[in-house]
Amino acid sequence: MTQLRNVTVLPSAARTTTGTTDLGASASEFDSVDLFIDVTAVAGTGPTLAFTYQASVDGVNFYDIATGASITAVGRQVLNVPNRLGSVGRLSFAVGGTTPSLTFSVIAQYRRVAN
């Protein structure tokens, strides 16, 4: 039996700078996570957006585990992170371009396969 937990990681908002959001230690309770990214507005010159799931064993030093394709327009993307969630997880997002503004939200769907 598969158990799922959906968590809003980033609510929909316009963002203009690079950042990270903590996914906490709950990641270690699950086998994998799918990050559902929904970009609803894009403005600026040459705006770009890229997401990277990062994992840590100590909550201090983070390692890149999975990176999504660069986003340059309104649309949706799923970033799948299988089997290496770490003890602590976070989502990093990089905003680029000249005066960029991207409106997006992210929902994490954690998955655990019960034996």
N, C-alpha and C positions, 0 to 999 in steps of 0.2 A: 504494500500500500504506500502511495506517495503522499507526503504531507506538504502543503504549500502555505507560505505566509507572504502576504503582500504588504509592503511598507512604502509609503510616500517618502522618498529620499529628498527630493527637491520639489516643492510646489511650483506651479507655473508662475514665472516672473521674468521680467526683462533683466538681462545681465550683460554687463559691459566689460567685466574683468575676469581674469582667471581665478579659480578657487578650488577648494576641496570641501567635501562634506563627510563627516564621520559616519560610518555604518556600524560602528561599535563591535562589541564582542559577540553579538548575536550571530555573526557570520560563522563562527566556529561550531555552532549547533547544527549546521546544514551541510549538505553535500555539494550544492551548486547554487548559483544565483543568476537569474536573467535580469538585466537592467533595461527597462522599457523607456526609451528616450523619445519625447514628443516635442518637436520644434514647431512652434506655431507662427512665429514672426521673425524676420531677418532684416536688418537695416545696416547701413554703412557702406563703405567701399571695400569690397573683397572680404566680407566677414567669413570667418571660419570658426568651427567648434569641434573639439575632439575630446573624447572621454577615455580615461584609463582607470581600471580597477587596480588598487594597490593593496597589498596584504603585509601584515607585520606579525612577528611572534612576540614582540615586546611592547608594542604600542608607540615606539619611538622611531625605529628604522623601518621604512616602508619600501616595498619592492613592487615594480610594475609586473602585473600578472596578465592582464588582457587589455588591449587597446582597440577601440572602434575606429571605423573609417572616418575621415574628415567630413564634417557636415558643412555645407555651404548654402543650403536652401531649406525652405519649409519641408518637413517630412518626418518620418519615424525611422528609428533604428533600434535593434535589440543587440545588446552586448552580453554575450554568454560567457560566464566564468565558471568552468567546471573544475571540481575537485581540488582546488588550491586556494581556499578562501582565507587561510591563515587564522591566527587567534583573534586578530583585529583587522577590520577592513575599512577602506575609505574609497570614495570616488573623487577623482581629480578631473577637473574640466579646464581646458585651455581655450580661451577666446582670443582670436586674432583678427587682423584687418585694421583699417583706418576708421576710427570712430564707430566700432562695431556695437550693435545691440541685437541680442538674440533672446527671444522669449522661448523658454523651454521648461519642461517638467521631467522628472525621472521617478519611476516606480520600480522598486526591487521586488522580484518574486523569488523568494528563497524556496529551495526544494530539498526535501530529505526523503530518501527511500527507506522505509521501515522494513526490517528483515522479518 
